[in-house]
């Protein structure tokens, strides 16, 4: 599972029947620098490309979510479904304490 910030929503005019009524979020994935002190990147914006994530948990713009990608993203569906990423968690807080020697 990866973490990211929801930076937008997607509205489709047409989609596969299996995905009718689905919600789609645009997510900026977190990178290591998000968790390091002094990160110059504004909260929620990553240098990595953003991605579109299927959402059935109710995530909204500004929320931090956990998502999975690849084959695991399609596992919750009964039939084969063309999903590359799915929202698996709405994150309330993140605590990061790096190991130092």
One Martini backbone bead per residue (centre of mass of N, CA, C, O) as a GRO file, in nm:
protein
  101
    1UNK     BB    1   0.099   0.035   0.020
    2UNK     BB    2   0.013   0.366  -0.051
    3UNK     BB    3   0.051   0.718  -0.029
    4UNK     BB    4  -0.185   1.003  -0.064
    5UNK     BB    5  -0.321   1.290  -0.228
    6UNK     BB    6  -0.607   1.447  -0.298
    7UNK     BB    7  -0.644   1.667  -0.606
    8UNK     BB    8  -0.902   1.517  -0.743
    9UNK     BB    9  -1.152   1.463  -0.998
   10UNK     BB   10  -1.339   1.228  -1.201
   11UNK     BB   11  -1.535   1.253  -1.504
   12UNK     BB   12  -1.743   1.036  -1.687
   13UNK     BB   13  -1.925   0.965  -1.986
   14UNK     BB   14  -1.772   0.682  -2.018
   15UNK     BB   15  -1.795   0.322  -1.939
   16UNK     BB   16  -1.770   0.044  -1.808
   17UNK     BB   17  -2.014  -0.146  -1.671
   18UNK     BB   18  -1.850  -0.220  -1.403
   19UNK     BB   19  -1.809   0.122  -1.356
   20UNK     BB   20  -2.076   0.217  -1.291
   21UNK     BB   21  -2.072   0.482  -1.054
   22UNK     BB   22  -1.794   0.550  -1.014
   23UNK     BB   23  -1.520   0.674  -0.835
   24UNK     BB   24  -1.266   0.931  -0.903
   25UNK     BB   25  -0.920   0.992  -0.826
   26UNK     BB   26  -0.667   1.227  -0.781
   27UNK     BB   27  -0.326   1.128  -0.707
   28UNK     BB   28  -0.057   1.222  -0.492
   29UNK     BB   29   0.219   1.069  -0.423
   30UNK     BB   30   0.424   0.978  -0.189
   31UNK     BB   31   0.741   1.050  -0.068
   32UNK     BB   32   1.012   1.058   0.121
   33UNK     BB   33   1.012   1.379   0.148
   34UNK     BB   34   0.739   1.398   0.305
   35UNK     BB   35   0.888   1.263   0.578
   36UNK     BB   36   1.098   1.473   0.578
   37UNK     BB   37   1.265   1.714   0.693
   38UNK     BB   38   1.236   1.996   0.492
   39UNK     BB   39   1.038   1.977   0.279
   40UNK     BB   40   0.968   2.160  -0.028
   41UNK     BB   41   0.711   2.026  -0.072
   42UNK     BB   42   0.402   2.065  -0.092
   43UNK     BB   43   0.133   1.960   0.038
   44UNK     BB   44   0.032   1.691  -0.185
   45UNK     BB   45   0.291   1.738  -0.368
   46UNK     BB   46   0.449   1.568  -0.630
   47UNK     BB   47   0.699   1.468  -0.854
   48UNK     BB   48   0.528   1.255  -0.914
   49UNK     BB   49   0.297   1.113  -1.080
   50UNK     BB   50  -0.019   1.108  -1.113
   51UNK     BB   51  -0.332   0.928  -1.027
   52UNK     BB   52  -0.596   0.704  -1.084
   53UNK     BB   53  -0.859   0.626  -0.839
   54UNK     BB   54  -1.056   0.407  -0.703
   55UNK     BB   55  -1.372   0.488  -0.519
   56UNK     BB   56  -1.566   0.355  -0.209
   57UNK     BB   57  -1.502   0.552   0.064
   58UNK     BB   58  -1.505   0.886   0.025
   59UNK     BB   59  -1.296   1.053  -0.097
   60UNK     BB   60  -1.131   1.376  -0.089
   61UNK     BB   61  -1.018   1.668  -0.123
   62UNK     BB   62  -0.718   1.651   0.086
   63UNK     BB   63  -0.694   1.365   0.134
   64UNK     BB   64  -0.558   1.085   0.288
   65UNK     BB   65  -0.447   0.788   0.122
   66UNK     BB   66  -0.476   0.443   0.058
   67UNK     BB   67  -0.311   0.246  -0.202
   68UNK     BB   68  -0.344   0.014  -0.470
   69UNK     BB   69  -0.177  -0.177  -0.722
   70UNK     BB   70  -0.275  -0.366  -0.969
   71UNK     BB   71  -0.408  -0.671  -0.920
   72UNK     BB   72  -0.510  -0.599  -0.628
   73UNK     BB   73  -0.726  -0.384  -0.722
   74UNK     BB   74  -0.928  -0.623  -0.848
   75UNK     BB   75  -1.004  -0.824  -0.608
   76UNK     BB   76  -1.294  -0.710  -0.494
   77UNK     BB   77  -1.404  -0.830  -0.753
   78UNK     BB   78  -1.589  -1.074  -0.908
   79UNK     BB   79  -1.507  -0.958  -1.173
   80UNK     BB   80  -1.333  -0.864  -1.420
   81UNK     BB   81  -1.152  -0.551  -1.374
   82UNK     BB   82  -1.038  -0.230  -1.498
   83UNK     BB   83  -0.799  -0.196  -1.252
   84UNK     BB   84  -0.505  -0.016  -1.111
   85UNK     BB   85  -0.649   0.153  -0.867
   86UNK     BB   86  -0.722   0.155  -0.501
   87UNK     BB   87  -0.898   0.248  -0.233
   88UNK     BB   88  -0.814   0.135   0.120
   89UNK     BB   89  -0.775   0.426   0.278
   90UNK     BB   90  -0.838   0.653   0.545
   91UNK     BB   91  -0.628   0.902   0.667
   92UNK     BB   92  -0.565   1.072   0.967
   93UNK     BB   93  -0.260   0.986   1.054
   94UNK     BB   94   0.098   1.070   1.062
   95UNK     BB   95   0.389   0.895   1.185
   96UNK     BB   96   0.738   0.998   1.177
   97UNK     BB   97   1.040   0.800   1.275
   98UNK     BB   98   1.347   0.800   1.211
   99UNK     BB   99   1.627   0.626   1.191
  100UNK     BB  100   1.905   0.680   1.411
  101UNK     BB  101   2.265   0.674   1.496
   0.00000   0.00000   0.00000
